[in-house]
Amino acid sequence: MIKYFAVENYKSIKNKAILEFDSNLAEDYPYPASAVIGFAGANASGKTTILQAISFVFWFMEESSSEIKEDQAIPVCSFATMLDSPSKFHLIFSRKNSDNKYIDYEYLLTVNQEQVLEEEVYYYPNNDQELVYKRQKQQVEFGKNIHVLDADVISSLPVKSSIIPFFFEEIVRELQNYHCLANVGPKDFQEFEFNPPNVKRLIQDLQDLPNEDGKPSFPLLDILNLGDIGIKKISLTTKPMTKDMEEEKKEIDEIFHSLVRDIRQREFFDNNLLGVTFKHKMDNDLVDLIESDESAGTLKLLALLEKIHLAFRLGLLLIIDEIELRLHQNLIAYLIGLFENFDQNNQGGQLLFSFHNTSLMEILQPNQLWFTEKNDQGQTEIFSAADFTDIKDIQQRNLEELYRIGRFGAKPRAL
């Protein structure tokens, strides 16, 4: 679980912006950090920017070594008046170890479009800081318990990506394994889309991971019926191969003969031949509908449920920009509540989202409700409702009402 995130000189964020997931938690809270954080604010105030900043860090740790080519720029953008200065990121998060105890990890990154200037990794066994490595450009200092890369490897380390994938110690694998699921990345927004192979994985997981009473570990049909009353069953089917697919498969069979490539291509075609059938109750009968017959809202919900289940199962961070898209506000409130349900979310999955529907403020605690606002200099600032210590009994107050009367700011100024 993320406990702390700071970003400086990234897009509309000029000065250091700090997002504290572990502040103002109730004494009996079951997680080391808040399972839910929601961002509100006016259009163009920086909500998407803060989500992009966090997703960039995870993407950089996990994917940069394979996705950034030598002739490509690192996808960071400094504040408009500080283009010659690097962007800085600081992340602290916790992961459960084999003893089911949380251990903290810390990641610091200073980077511009041309190269990594600084990269530091620490972990905290027994709450004491231990160095994994500290990197300044191509100079690397290693912790005492870390395998030291030889000189030839160090000299060939990529200048535009993280060096985390070059290590194999269990400590560093935790950094590789803890990633985020996001519909917004370093570059742009990409809505979660309905995908039959992902639905296949979800259904298989629910079959393989039942509760003690034999029921699915994740109430998929129950949740779907909150948004689309009448769905009684979901099943996977096969679709006929199109002529284009037949020709492509024949070409692949003729060109590739190695076992690995064959398995990969066969999996590709298997996935593309998958379909999903929904059984609906209509006039006291069960009727099959394929995905093209389903509403966009139902397909969006199913795509989102697949990500939520994955976050719960693996204890990951789920980032959703504009969470209201195509879903009813009551359904969104229910999904947000799932993250606070320890029986469902027992691995510490987290939800970070932006929203415009102020009614969602009613289900958030002050420490979970954050705002973005641009000042007169065009700089994004972030702050929490819990920062307003002058508001008496804020824990018991209606946060939506306080926001509507302008108590928190973060609204379109002319309205």
Secondary structure, DSSP 8 states (H G I E B T S, - for coil): -EEEEEEESBTTB-S-EEEESSTT--TT-SSSS-SEEEEE--TTSSHHHHHHHHHHHHHHHHHHHHH--TTS--S----TT-TTS-EEEEEEEEEE-TTS-EEEEEEEEEE-SS-EEEEEEEEEGGG--EEEEEEETTEEEE-TTS----HHHHHT--SSS-SGGG--SHHHHHHHH--EEESB-SS-B------HHHHHHHHHHHHHSB-TTSSBSS-HHHHHHHHSTTEEEEEEEE----HHHHHHHHHHHHH--SHHHHHHHHHHHHHHTEEEEEEEEETTEEEEEEGGGS-HHHHHHHHHHHHHHHHHHHT-EEEESSTTTTS-HHHHHHHHHHHT-TTT-TT--EEEEE---GGGGGGS-GGGEEEEEE-TTS-EEEEEGGG-TTSTTGGGS-HHHHHHTTSS--S-TT-
